[in-house]
Amino acid sequence: MPFRAHFDCLWCGTPHVCRGPDDLEGWAQLCPECVGKAGDNGFLRFRLRQALTERGAARASETPPLGSSDDDVDASPVRPVSVAAATPARDRDAEMLAYYEARAPEYDDWYLRRGRYARGPIHDAAWDAELDAAGRWLDDLPIRGEIVELAAGTGWWSPLLASKGELSLYDAASAPLERARGRLVAHGLRAHLHVRDAWAEPDRQVDAVFTGFWLSHVPRDRLDAFLGVVRRWLKPGGTFAFIDSLFDPQSSAADHPTPADDASVRRLDDGREFTIVKVYHEPRDLDAALSGTGFRDPSVTTTGRFFLTGFARAADAR
Ligand SMILES: C[S@@+](CC[C@H](N)C(=O)[O-])C[C@H]1O[C@@H](n2cnc3c(N)ncnc32)[C@H](O)[C@@H]1O
């Protein structure tokens, strides 16, 4: 995440102005009070670790840190003008991660149509029916053996996957993973949970990879590269399965603006705003991308209004 001379604390929202470009607060975008509480809180510890690494890297390279120029300094750091091509990839990725760290306690409201995500009984019933259909589709897939779930978040799909094989679930943010851990424990299921970037090169080959609502966070121009990472995770013949978003105006929260240019502005319950990459792919585009990146028999369909479901097998090594 870039250094910010003044910002609203990512954890509590309090505005803070840094004394100088070396202030850890500015790298972590946490106010001094939250920095002081980092010992008791996984998210704060994670932000501080990242901040130390990023400050160290900036010092080592002796180049001005990203975001330290006047142009980039913004009183509300989580509200950049646009996330589209003009925004450096590192900033976009960091903002998305900060968003999901902060959203972890309220993430499942989206699935459960609670609070700002409740859209009235008719829409919500349609949503529930399609969510059930997506779950049944996943349950019917022939997935077994060693399974990797990338960008697993709060683990909505993890109990189902953990009941099919030996599941490793990864996410780059620790707060959602903690929720996934609680969900698995509540189901009496075992899995391996680790903080890990979805873009990190695989350290082994497995029988199946699953992503839920992650391909839509991969920028269009990086989709083939990401599918290449998935292909390298898989043994020949292994399964890639995903569930993702179709665009529907009722899918997101009532106070979220209409997405444009593959970007969505998202608000938390406390009003903090983030702009993230959100690409609504057409099934045929994903079919073509899978065929072109080492997969065979791709099948990308929809549940109707809200969800995409996709499946492909890793082709034999070329
Ligand atoms: C839309 S949520 C999906 C969560 C879950 N897969 C689901 O289906 O409910 C996207 C997830 O991607 C995670 N994420 C963001 N950037 C990431 C990255 N570079 N590597 C791994 N996970 C990342 C976020 O922390 C968040 O949990």
The ligand as a MOL file (V3000), in Angstrom:
LIG
                    3D

  0  0  0     0  0            999 V3000
M  V30 BEGIN CTAB
M  V30 COUNTS 27 29 0 0 0
M  V30 BEGIN ATOM
M  V30 1 C -14.9650 -11.5380 -3.4000 0
M  V30 2 S -13.9860 -12.1990 -2.1240 0 CHG=1
M  V30 3 C -14.2620 -13.9190 -2.4010 0
M  V30 4 C -14.1870 -14.7380 -1.1680 0
M  V30 5 C -14.5830 -16.2090 -1.3320 0
M  V30 6 N -13.8080 -16.8580 -2.3470 0
M  V30 7 C -16.0440 -16.3750 -1.6490 0
M  V30 8 O -16.3760 -16.9920 -2.6560 0
M  V30 9 O -16.8710 -15.9250 -0.8500 0 CHG=-1
M  V30 10 C -12.3660 -11.9530 -2.7260 0
M  V30 11 C -11.2790 -12.4370 -1.7960 0
M  V30 12 O -10.0250 -12.2330 -2.4380 0
M  V30 13 C -9.0760 -11.9270 -1.4500 0
M  V30 14 N -7.9080 -11.3280 -2.0950 0
M  V30 15 C -7.7310 -10.0690 -2.5390 0
M  V30 16 N -6.5460 -9.9520 -3.1500 0
M  V30 17 C -5.9570 -11.1690 -3.0800 0
M  V30 18 C -4.7400 -11.7050 -3.5520 0
M  V30 19 N -3.8790 -10.9550 -4.2430 0
M  V30 20 N -4.4580 -12.9970 -3.3170 0
M  V30 21 C -5.3440 -13.7720 -2.6230 0
M  V30 22 N -6.5080 -13.3340 -2.1520 0
M  V30 23 C -6.8230 -12.0480 -2.4030 0
M  V30 24 C -9.7920 -11.0290 -0.5090 0
M  V30 25 O -9.1710 -10.9590 0.7490 0
M  V30 26 C -11.1680 -11.6850 -0.4720 0
M  V30 27 O -11.2610 -12.5790 0.5970 0
M  V30 END ATOM
M  V30 BEGIN BOND
M  V30 1 1 1 2
M  V30 2 1 2 3
M  V30 3 1 2 10
M  V30 4 1 3 4
M  V30 5 1 4 5
M  V30 6 1 5 6
M  V30 7 1 5 7
M  V30 8 2 7 8
M  V30 9 1 7 9
M  V30 10 1 10 11
M  V30 11 1 11 12
M  V30 12 1 11 26
M  V30 13 1 12 13
M  V30 14 1 13 14
M  V30 15 1 13 24
M  V30 16 1 14 15
M  V30 17 1 14 23
M  V30 18 2 15 16
M  V30 19 1 16 17
M  V30 20 1 17 18
M  V30 21 2 17 23
M  V30 22 1 18 19
M  V30 23 2 18 20
M  V30 24 1 20 21
M  V30 25 2 21 22
M  V30 26 1 22 23
M  V30 27 1 24 25
M  V30 28 1 24 26
M  V30 29 1 26 27
M  V30 END BOND
M  V30 END CTAB
M  END
